[in-house]
Amino acid sequence: MEIPGLSQHEQALRFRALRNQVLSSNIANADTPNFKARDLDFGAALKSARQESISLTKTSELHKEAWGTAKDGAQSLYRVPSQPALDGNTVEMDVEQAAFAENALQYRTSLAFLDGKIRTLRFALRGGD
């Protein structure tokens, strides 16, 4: 059963979890030569989530996906470093750690919001007990 108004928050949580994986990978590969730091475009993911409700139906496997969409709705982009390393690695630890901390905070905020919504619904279903 889908609760109206919560599907976008569910997708935001999925995006934040996926972004945590990408940022963790960047941090883990900080010393790997030629590793290119990546990030996800939240704006594109949100746009994709909004379009799902009005998406077109494919009537043939030969039809292409809409422009700019990805399977999970998020597009992986390479980060442009302010000071590239000599070994070709583009991970900047301070940038990655700040992005990871911000993303983790946003994830926890989304969880707290959803928790409040679900508690309110439970309260209403129980008749105020």
ChimeraX attribute file (.defattr): number of C-alpha atoms within 10 A of each C-alpha:
attribute: neighborCount
match mode: 1-to-1
recipient: residues
	/A:1	3
	/A:2	6
	/A:3	8
	/A:4	7
	/A:5	9
	/A:6	14
	/A:7	13
	/A:8	13
	/A:9	15
	/A:10	14
	/A:11	16
	/A:12	20
	/A:13	19
	/A:14	16
	/A:15	22
	/A:16	22
	/A:17	14
	/A:18	16
	/A:19	24
	/A:20	20
	/A:21	14
	/A:22	19
	/A:23	24
	/A:24	14
	/A:25	14
	/A:26	25
	/A:27	19
	/A:28	12
	/A:29	17
	/A:30	18
	/A:31	13
	/A:32	14
	/A:33	13
	/A:34	15
	/A:35	15
	/A:36	18
	/A:37	22
	/A:38	19
	/A:39	20
	/A:40	21
	/A:41	15
	/A:42	17
	/A:43	11
	/A:44	17
	/A:45	21
	/A:46	17
	/A:47	14
	/A:48	21
	/A:49	21
	/A:50	13
	/A:51	13
	/A:52	11
	/A:53	8
	/A:54	8
	/A:55	11
	/A:56	10
	/A:57	7
	/A:58	10
	/A:59	7
	/A:60	7
	/A:61	7
	/A:62	7
	/A:63	9
	/A:64	8
	/A:65	12
	/A:66	10
	/A:67	6
	/A:68	12
	/A:69	16
	/A:70	14
	/A:71	8
	/A:72	13
	/A:73	22
	/A:74	24
	/A:75	18
	/A:76	15
	/A:77	12
	/A:78	12
	/A:79	14
	/A:80	13
	/A:81	14
	/A:82	10
	/A:83	9
	/A:84	12
	/A:85	13
	/A:86	9
	/A:87	11
	/A:88	12
	/A:89	19
	/A:90	26
	/A:91	28
	/A:92	19
	/A:93	13
	/A:94	10
	/A:95	13
	/A:96	21
	/A:97	15
	/A:98	12
	/A:99	16
	/A:100	21
	/A:101	13
	/A:102	11
	/A:103	18
	/A:104	16
	/A:105	13
	/A:106	15
	/A:107	20
	/A:108	13
	/A:109	13
	/A:110	17
	/A:111	16
	/A:112	12
	/A:113	14
	/A:114	16
	/A:115	12
	/A:116	12
	/A:117	14
	/A:118	14
	/A:119	12
	/A:120	13
	/A:121	13
	/A:122	13
	/A:123	12
	/A:124	11
	/A:125	10
	/A:126	9
	/A:127	8
	/A:128	8
	/A:129	7
